[in-house]
Structure formats: structure tokens, C-alpha cells
């Protein structure tokens, strides 16, 4: 069974996507929407990872986890 907070996290993400990509914009095709969403998600992940490469972000996450365990 999923933790109720887990659903809230994804709901918040979808809300952010709608606010940043969908609302107040007119798209001519579904492909334009897909491109806009993909672009947003890519930028969101880069920002979420503090502008680090995926490798560096994972290494920092692992380091933080190991530091807490020690």
C-alpha cells in the first residue's frame, strides 16, 4: 500500500507542470504539448539536481546517505 504523502508529491508535480506549461498557452498540435512538457521536465530535473550532472547528483545523494548512516 502506498503512503498517502507519495500521491501528494506527484499531484504537486502535475500541478506545477500544468501551471508552467499548460495554462494560458495555446498549442496547435499534441506534439507541441509533448515537446513543451519534455523541455520543462528536463529543465526541472537539472534545477532539482542543483545544476549537477546526473552522476554528480547521485554521488552527492549517496554521500549524504552514507554520512547519515555513519
C-alpha positions in Angstrom: 0.0 0.0 0.0 1.4 3.4 -1.0 2.0 6.1 1.6 -0.6 8.9 1.3 2.1 11.5 1.1 3.5 9.8 -2.0 0.4 10.7 -4.0 0.7 14.3 -2.8 4.2 14.6 -4.3 3.2 13.5 -7.8 0.0 15.6 -7.6 2.1 18.7 -6.8 4.4 17.9 -9.7 1.5 17.6 -12.1 0.1 20.9 -10.7 3.4 22.6 -11.4 3.6 21.2 -14.9 0.1 22.5 -15.6 0.9 25.9 -14.2 4.2 26.2 -16.0 3.4 24.5 -19.3 -0.3 24.1 -20.0 -2.3 27.0 -18.5 -2.5 30.3 -20.5 -0.9 28.8 -23.6 -2.3 27.7 -26.9 -0.8 24.7 -28.7 -1.7 23.8 -32.3 -0.8 20.1 -32.0 -0.3 17.5 -29.4 3.3 17.2 -30.5 3.8 20.9 -29.4 2.5 20.0 -26.0 4.8 16.9 -25.7 7.8 19.0 -26.6 6.9 21.7 -24.1 6.4 19.1 -21.3 9.6 17.3 -22.1 11.5 20.6 -22.1 10.0 21.6 -18.8 10.8 18.2 -17.2 14.4 18.3 -18.4 14.9 21.8 -17.0 13.1 20.9 -13.8 15.4 17.9 -13.3 18.5 20.0 -13.9 17.4 22.6 -11.4 16.3 19.9 -8.9 19.8 18.4 -9.1 21.4 21.8 -8.3 22.7 22.1 -11.9 24.9 19.0 -11.4 25.3 16.1 -13.8 23.2 13.0 -13.1 26.4 11.3 -12.0 27.4 14.1 -9.6 23.9 14.4 -8.2 23.7 10.6 -7.5 27.2 10.7 -5.9 26.1 13.6 -3.6 22.9 11.8 -2.7 24.9 8.6 -1.9 27.4 10.6 0.2 24.6 12.2 2.2 23.0 8.8 2.8 26.3 7.3 3.9 27.1 10.3 6.2 23.7 9.9 7.9 24.3 6.2 8.4 27.7 6.7 10.0 
